């Protein structure tokens, strides 16, 4: 692959695809590193021409998965950043044991790479006095190869770095939980049994959407590889995945992503651990004041699109009550195929775009909706659909802009008015929300 790769249309499409699928910020590993990974994936697939490889990617989920494998480089070790595990042991021996007496603790390691982190979590809890039946560790990663290696539970000496153990000496840890097999170390079933591995991708807004929340989440040194939009989306997902007062462990370089209305810092040297705020002030305040208004305007019973994901931050009551169909392949985000450029004479319909969105192909649906609006710039229905798609992606501001345009073109668009009213309440703009609700009531009252 020559230096003109990024200047080709196909090369740009492939880079955009990685940006979309795994939230990749190219500067985090360098454009040269991205090009090397793509060249490796091309060679493995038997392609020497980037345009032909791009066409191959558009028709094969397996090819996309192989490309992601080439980009992802596992880097982990047992008890990496040991202060985090020192705090986890301290918490588990006190608060954790009390909680585990009522129900098994739920912990998440994302990404889990080749397994050293989730197994370190399990060993730490065992060292804190918990039994293997008192906790469960879910371990997710986008790399199928890493997951397969993790499940084997066999490691080389490189997985043990000097000075990493915080519970005892490294030799004692190895003797207690591993069996030596020549130059390899096999992990005991006692540690492996409470750890479950599965594919998962934090860049996907539907990641673990229907899973019960966790008591502890480890998500370290992943956000640094995301672009900012993906980071914001990931932080919303992490907030959703945690119990009120649940613990979130981040890497040092990721602490600037914390929102103080969602997480509070726990002061423990070099642990970089945060507690989920039980009630986010903006949403809690907005809801309680809105409910205290005399004779509040009732919310009309509007049918929501059953297949289109709703951002749980905005409408948690709806998200809990409706059935959400997860992506076909949970390893990849909902939109796993890049949009093809349509032929000039072909115009996709809004119903087809909605079908894409209902299948979870949100990024493709958004791109097609934009194309539709180029030829139908006054379509309120298209802006309404675009707003719903942005809402499903968690892009709040973009969704609000699309709904405002829908209302401008169709002042009687009740669905767009209702979305904006709910959003204004979440932001604490109660007067604006009340005006919109009164407007909705006038539109929906029986003649």
C-alpha positions as CSV (number, residue, x, y, z in Angstrom):
1,X,0.0,0.0,0.0
2,X,1.5,3.3,-1.1
3,X,1.4,6.7,0.6
4,X,-1.6,7.7,-1.6
5,X,-3.8,5.3,0.2
6,X,-5.6,7.9,2.4
7,X,-6.2,10.1,-0.7
8,X,-8.2,7.3,-2.4
9,X,-12.0,7.2,-2.0
10,X,-11.8,3.6,-0.9
11,X,-9.1,4.3,1.6
12,X,-11.2,7.2,3.1
13,X,-14.2,4.9,3.3
14,X,-12.3,2.3,5.2
15,X,-10.9,4.8,7.6
16,X,-14.5,6.2,8.1
17,X,-15.7,2.6,8.6
18,X,-13.3,2.1,11.5
19,X,-14.3,5.4,13.0
20,X,-17.9,4.3,12.9
21,X,-17.5,0.7,14.1
22,X,-15.0,0.9,16.9
23,X,-14.9,4.7,17.5
24,X,-11.3,4.7,16.4
25,X,-9.5,8.0,16.7
26,X,-6.8,7.6,14.1
27,X,-4.4,9.9,15.9
28,X,-4.3,7.6,18.9
29,X,-2.3,5.0,17.0
30,X,-1.1,7.1,14.0
31,X,-2.2,7.0,10.4
32,X,0.8,4.8,9.6
33,X,-0.3,2.2,12.1
34,X,-3.8,2.3,10.7
35,X,-2.5,1.8,7.2
36,X,-0.3,-1.1,8.3
37,X,-3.2,-2.8,9.9
38,X,-5.4,-2.4,6.8
39,X,-2.6,-3.6,4.6
40,X,-2.3,-6.7,6.8
41,X,-6.0,-7.4,6.6
42,X,-6.0,-6.9,2.9
43,X,-3.1,-9.3,2.4
44,X,-4.8,-11.9,4.6
45,X,-8.0,-11.6,2.6
46,X,-6.1,-12.0,-0.7
47,X,-6.5,-8.4,-2.0
48,X,-3.8,-6.2,-3.4
49,X,-6.2,-3.4,-4.6
50,X,-7.8,-1.1,-2.0
51,X,-10.9,-0.5,-4.1
52,X,-11.5,-4.2,-4.5
53,X,-11.0,-4.7,-0.8
54,X,-13.5,-2.0,0.0
55,X,-16.1,-3.7,-2.1
56,X,-15.2,-7.0,-0.3
57,X,-15.8,-5.3,3.1
58,X,-19.2,-4.1,2.1
59,X,-20.5,-7.6,1.6
60,X,-18.8,-9.6,4.4
61,X,-19.2,-9.3,8.2
62,X,-16.3,-11.8,8.5
63,X,-14.1,-9.4,6.5
64,X,-15.0,-6.5,8.8
65,X,-14.3,-8.6,11.9
66,X,-10.9,-9.6,10.5
67,X,-10.1,-5.9,9.8
68,X,-11.0,-5.0,13.4
69,X,-8.7,-7.9,14.6
70,X,-5.9,-6.3,12.6
71,X,-6.5,-2.9,14.3
72,X,-6.9,-4.2,17.9
73,X,-3.6,-4.9,19.6
74,X,-4.0,-6.5,23.0
75,X,-1.9,-5.0,25.8
76,X,-2.6,-6.2,29.3
77,X,-1.1,-8.1,32.3
78,X,-2.2,-9.4,35.6
79,X,-2.8,-6.8,38.3
80,X,-2.0,-4.0,35.9
81,X,-1.9,-0.6,37.7
82,X,-2.0,-2.4,41.1
83,X,-3.5,0.5,43.1
84,X,-6.8,-0.2,41.4
85,X,-6.8,-3.7,42.8
86,X,-5.7,-2.6,46.2
87,X,-8.7,-0.4,46.4
88,X,-11.0,-3.1,45.0
89,X,-9.8,-5.5,47.7
90,X,-10.4,-2.9,50.4
91,X,-13.9,-2.3,49.1
92,X,-14.7,-6.0,48.6
93,X,-13.6,-6.9,52.1
94,X,-16.1,-4.4,53.6
95,X,-18.9,-3.0,51.4
96,X,-18.6,-5.8,48.9
97,X,-19.0,-8.6,51.4
98,X,-22.1,-7.0,52.9
99,X,-23.7,-6.7,49.5
100,X,-22.7,-10.2,48.4
101,X,-24.5,-11.6,51.5
102,X,-27.8,-10.5,49.9
103,X,-27.0,-11.2,46.2
104,X,-23.9,-12.1,44.2
105,X,-21.8,-9.1,43.2
106,X,-21.8,-8.2,39.5
107,X,-18.6,-6.9,38.0
108,X,-17.7,-6.0,34.4
109,X,-14.3,-5.9,32.6
110,X,-14.5,-4.0,29.3
111,X,-12.4,-4.5,27.3
112,X,-11.1,-7.7,28.8
113,X,-8.4,-8.4,26.1
114,X,-6.8,-11.8,26.7
115,X,-8.3,-12.2,30.2
116,X,-5.6,-11.0,32.6
117,X,-7.8,-8.1,34.0
118,X,-11.0,-10.1,34.7
119,X,-9.0,-12.9,36.2
120,X,-7.2,-10.4,38.4
121,X,-10.5,-9.0,39.5
122,X,-11.6,-12.6,40.5
123,X,-8.4,-13.3,42.4
124,X,-8.7,-10.0,44.2
125,X,-12.2,-10.8,45.4
126,X,-11.1,-14.3,46.5
127,X,-8.2,-12.7,48.4
128,X,-10.7,-10.4,50.1
129,X,-12.6,-13.4,51.5
130,X,-15.4,-13.8,49.1
131,X,-16.3,-17.2,47.7
132,X,-16.5,-17.9,43.9
133,X,-20.3,-18.2,44.3
134,X,-20.6,-14.7,45.7
135,X,-19.6,-12.8,42.6
136,X,-19.7,-12.9,38.8
137,X,-17.3,-11.2,36.4
138,X,-18.6,-10.5,32.9
139,X,-15.7,-9.9,30.5
140,X,-16.2,-8.3,27.1
141,X,-14.0,-7.6,24.1
142,X,-14.4,-6.8,20.4
143,X,-11.6,-9.3,19.5
144,X,-12.8,-12.9,19.0
145,X,-9.1,-14.1,19.1
146,X,-8.5,-12.4,22.4
147,X,-11.6,-13.9,23.9
148,X,-10.7,-17.4,22.7
149,X,-7.2,-17.0,24.3
150,X,-8.8,-15.7,27.5
151,X,-11.1,-18.6,27.9
152,X,-8.3,-21.1,27.6
153,X,-6.8,-19.7,30.9
154,X,-3.2,-20.5,29.9
155,X,-0.6,-17.8,30.1
156,X,3.1,-17.2,29.6
157,X,5.4,-15.5,32.0
158,X,5.0,-12.2,30.1
159,X,1.5,-11.9,31.5
160,X,3.1,-11.4,35.0
161,X,5.0,-8.1,35.3
162,X,7.3,-7.5,38.2
163,X,5.6,-5.5,41.0
164,X,2.1,-6.0,39.8
165,X,0.7,-8.1,42.6
166,X,-0.9,-6.2,45.4
167,X,-2.3,-9.1,47.4
168,X,0.9,-11.1,48.0
169,X,4.2,-11.7,46.4
170,X,4.0,-12.7,42.7
171,X,5.3,-16.2,43.5
172,X,2.6,-16.7,46.1
173,X,-0.1,-15.6,43.7
174,X,1.2,-18.0,41.1
175,X,1.4,-20.9,43.6
176,X,-2.1,-20.3,44.9
177,X,-4.0,-19.9,41.6
178,X,-1.9,-21.3,38.8
179,X,-0.4,-24.7,37.9
180,X,2.9,-24.6,36.1
181,X,3.1,-26.5,32.8
182,X,6.6,-26.0,31.5
183,X,6.9,-22.3,30.4
184,X,3.1,-21.8,30.7
185,X,0.8,-21.2,33.7
186,X,-2.7,-22.7,33.8
187,X,-5.2,-20.8,35.9
188,X,-7.2,-22.8,38.4
189,X,-10.9,-23.5,37.9
190,X,-11.6,-21.7,41.2
191,X,-10.7,-18.4,39.5
192,X,-12.1,-19.2,36.0
193,X,-15.5,-20.4,37.2
194,X,-17.0,-16.9,38.1
195,X,-15.6,-15.2,34.9
196,X,-17.8,-15.3,31.8
197,X,-16.4,-14.1,28.4
198,X,-18.6,-12.7,25.6
199,X,-18.2,-10.4,22.6
200,X,-19.0,-6.8,23.2
201,X,-18.1,-3.4,21.9
202,X,-18.4,-0.2,24.0
203,X,-18.6,1.9,20.8
204,X,-22.0,0.4,20.1
205,X,-24.7,2.4,21.9
206,X,-26.7,-0.9,22.3
207,X,-23.8,-2.5,24.2
208,X,-25.3,-4.7,27.0
209,X,-28.6,-2.8,26.6
210,X,-30.8,-5.4,28.3
211,X,-28.3,-6.4,31.0
212,X,-28.8,-5.8,34.7
213,X,-26.6,-3.0,36.0
214,X,-23.2,-3.8,37.7
215,X,-21.7,-3.1,41.1
216,X,-18.2,-2.5,39.6
217,X,-17.0,-1.7,36.1
218,X,-13.4,-1.7,34.9
219,X,-13.0,0.2,31.7
220,X,-9.4,1.3,31.6
221,X,-7.3,2.5,28.7
222,X,-10.0,2.2,26.0
223,X,-11.4,5.7,25.8
224,X,-8.0,7.0,24.8
225,X,-8.5,5.3,21.4
226,X,-11.9,6.7,20.8
227,X,-12.8,10.0,19.0
228,X,-14.7,12.4,21.2
229,X,-18.2,11.5,20.0
230,X,-17.5,7.9,20.8
231,X,-16.1,8.8,24.2
232,X,-19.2,10.8,25.1
233,X,-21.4,7.9,23.9
234,X,-19.3,5.4,25.9
235,X,-19.6,7.5,29.1
236,X,-23.3,7.5,28.8
237,X,-23.2,3.7,28.4
238,X,-21.0,3.3,31.4
239,X,-23.3,5.4,33.5
240,X,-26.2,3.2,32.3
241,X,-24.3,0.0,33.1
242,X,-23.7,0.9,36.8
243,X,-25.9,0.6,39.8
244,X,-26.4,3.8,41.8
245,X,-23.3,4.2,43.9
246,X,-21.5,1.6,41.7
247,X,-17.8,1.9,41.1
248,X,-16.1,2.8,37.8
249,X,-12.4,2.3,37.2
250,X,-10.7,4.3,34.4
251,X,-7.2,4.8,33.2
252,X,-5.2,7.9,34.2
253,X,-5.5,9.5,30.8
254,X,-9.3,9.1,30.7
255,X,-10.2,10.9,33.9
256,X,-11.0,14.1,32.0
257,X,-14.0,12.4,30.5
258,X,-15.8,12.3,33.9
259,X,-19.0,14.5,34.3
260,X,-19.3,15.6,37.9
261,X,-23.1,15.3,37.8
262,X,-22.8,11.6,36.9
263,X,-19.7,10.4,38.9
264,X,-17.8,11.5,42.0
265,X,-14.2,10.9,42.6
266,X,-13.1,8.5,45.3
267,X,-9.8,9.7,46.8
268,X,-7.4,6.8,46.7
269,X,-3.9,7.3,45.3
270,X,-3.4,6.1,41.7
271,X,-6.6,4.1,41.7
272,X,-8.7,6.5,39.4
273,X,-12.0,5.1,40.7
274,X,-15.3,6.9,40.6
275,X,-18.7,6.4,42.2
276,X,-21.9,6.7,40.1
277,X,-24.0,9.5,41.4
278,X,-27.3,8.0,42.4
279,X,-29.6,10.8,41.1
280,X,-28.2,13.1,38.4
281,X,-29.1,16.6,39.6
282,X,-30.4,18.0,36.2
283,X,-32.8,15.1,35.5
284,X,-33.9,14.7,39.1
285,X,-34.5,18.4,39.6
286,X,-36.4,18.8,36.4
287,X,-38.7,15.9,37.0
288,X,-39.6,16.7,40.6
289,X,-40.4,20.4,39.8
290,X,-42.3,19.5,36.7
291,X,-44.4,17.1,38.7
292,X,-45.2,19.7,41.4
293,X,-46.8,22.2,38.9
294,X,-50.4,22.6,39.7
295,X,-52.7,20.9,37.1
296,X,-49.9,19.6,34.9
297,X,-50.6,19.0,31.3
298,X,-51.0,15.2,30.7
299,X,-48.6,13.6,28.3
300,X,-50.6,12.1,25.4
301,X,-50.2,8.4,24.7
302,X,-48.1,8.5,21.6
303,X,-47.0,5.3,19.9
304,X,-43.2,4.9,19.9
305,X,-41.4,3.2,17.1
306,X,-41.0,-0.3,18.5
307,X,-37.8,-1.2,16.8
308,X,-35.9,2.0,17.0
309,X,-33.6,2.3,20.1
310,X,-34.4,5.2,22.4
311,X,-31.6,7.0,24.3
312,X,-32.1,5.6,27.8
313,X,-30.8,8.8,29.4
314,X,-33.7,10.7,28.1
315,X,-36.6,8.3,28.5
316,X,-35.7,5.6,31.0
317,X,-39.3,4.7,31.7
318,X,-39.8,3.9,28.0
319,X,-36.5,2.0,27.7
320,X,-37.5,-0.3,30.6
321,X,-40.9,-1.0,29.3
322,X,-40.2,-1.8,25.7
323,X,-38.5,-4.7,24.0
324,X,-35.3,-3.8,22.3
325,X,-33.8,-6.1,19.6
326,X,-30.0,-6.3,20.0
327,X,-27.8,-6.2,17.0
328,X,-27.3,-9.5,15.1
329,X,-23.6,-9.7,15.8
330,X,-23.0,-8.2,19.3
331,X,-19.3,-8.0,18.5
332,X,-19.8,-5.1,16.1
333,X,-21.9,-1.9,16.4
334,X,-25.5,-1.8,15.2
335,X,-24.4,-0.5,11.8
336,X,-21.8,-3.0,10.5
337,X,-22.0,-2.2,6.8
338,X,-20.8,1.2,5.5
339,X,-23.3,3.1,3.4
340,X,-23.0,2.6,-0.4
341,X,-23.3,5.7,-2.6
342,X,-26.7,5.4,-4.3
343,X,-27.1,5.7,-8.0
344,X,-28.3,9.2,-9.0
345,X,-31.5,7.9,-10.5
346,X,-32.4,5.8,-7.4
347,X,-34.1,7.4,-4.5
348,X,-34.5,5.3,-1.3
349,X,-37.9,5.8,0.4
350,X,-38.4,7.0,4.0
351,X,-40.1,3.6,4.7
352,X,-36.9,1.8,3.7
353,X,-34.8,4.2,5.8
354,X,-37.0,3.5,8.8
355,X,-36.7,-0.2,8.2
356,X,-32.9,0.2,8.3
357,X,-33.2,2.1,11.6
358,X,-35.6,-0.5,13.0
359,X,-33.0,-3.2,12.3
360,X,-30.5,-1.2,14.3
361,X,-28.5,0.1,11.3
362,X,-28.6,3.6,12.6
363,X,-25.5,5.1,11.0
364,X,-26.5,3.9,7.6
365,X,-30.1,5.2,8.1
366,X,-28.8,8.6,9.1
367,X,-26.6,8.8,6.0
368,X,-29.5,7.8,3.8
369,X,-31.8,10.3,5.5
370,X,-29.3,13.0,4.8
371,X,-29.3,12.0,1.1
372,X,-33.1,12.0,1.0
373,X,-33.2,15.5,2.5
374,X,-30.9,16.8,-0.3
375,X,-33.7,16.1,-2.8
376,X,-36.6,16.7,-0.3
377,X,-35.4,19.7,1.8
378,X,-38.9,20.6,3.0
379,X,-39.9,17.1,4.3
380,X,-40.9,17.4,7.9
381,X,-41.3,13.6,8.0
382,X,-37.7,13.1,7.0
383,X,-36.4,15.5,9.7
384,X,-38.6,13.7,12.2
385,X,-37.1,10.4,11.2
386,X,-33.6,11.8,11.3
387,X,-34.2,13.1,14.8
388,X,-35.4,9.7,16.0
389,X,-32.3,8.1,14.5
390,X,-30.0,10.7,16.2
391,X,-31.9,10.1,19.4
392,X,-31.2,6.3,19.1
393,X,-27.5,7.1,18.6
394,X,-27.4,9.2,21.7
395,X,-26.7,12.4,19.7
396,X,-28.9,14.7,21.8
397,X,-28.1,18.1,20.2
398,X,-28.3,16.8,16.7
399,X,-31.6,15.2,17.5
400,X,-33.0,18.4,18.9
401,X,-31.9,20.4,15.8
402,X,-33.7,17.8,13.5
403,X,-36.9,17.9,15.6
404,X,-36.9,21.7,15.5
405,X,-36.7,21.7,11.7
406,X,-39.5,19.2,11.6
407,X,-41.6,21.5,13.8
408,X,-40.7,24.5,11.6
409,X,-41.9,22.7,8.5
410,X,-44.9,21.1,10.3
411,X,-46.0,23.0,13.4
412,X,-48.5,20.2,14.3
413,X,-45.7,17.5,14.6
414,X,-46.7,16.2,18.0
415,X,-43.9,13.6,18.3
416,X,-41.2,16.2,17.7
417,X,-42.9,18.6,20.2
418,X,-43.0,15.9,22.8
419,X,-39.3,15.0,22.4
420,X,-38.3,18.6,22.8
421,X,-40.5,19.0,25.9
422,X,-38.9,15.9,27.5
423,X,-35.4,17.2,26.6
424,X,-36.1,20.6,28.1
425,X,-37.3,19.0,31.3
426,X,-34.1,17.0,31.5
427,X,-32.1,20.2,31.1
428,X,-34.1,22.1,33.7
429,X,-35.8,24.5,31.3
430,X,-39.2,23.9,32.8
431,X,-41.0,27.0,31.4
432,X,-40.1,26.1,27.9
433,X,-41.2,22.5,28.5
434,X,-44.5,23.6,29.9
435,X,-45.2,25.8,26.9
436,X,-44.6,22.8,24.6
437,X,-46.8,20.6,26.6
438,X,-49.6,23.1,26.5
439,X,-49.2,23.2,22.7
440,X,-49.3,19.4,22.6
441,X,-52.5,19.4,24.6
442,X,-54.1,21.9,22.2
443,X,-53.2,19.7,19.3
444,X,-54.3,16.4,20.8
445,X,-57.5,17.4,22.5
446,X,-60.7,16.0,21.0
447,X,-62.7,18.3,18.8
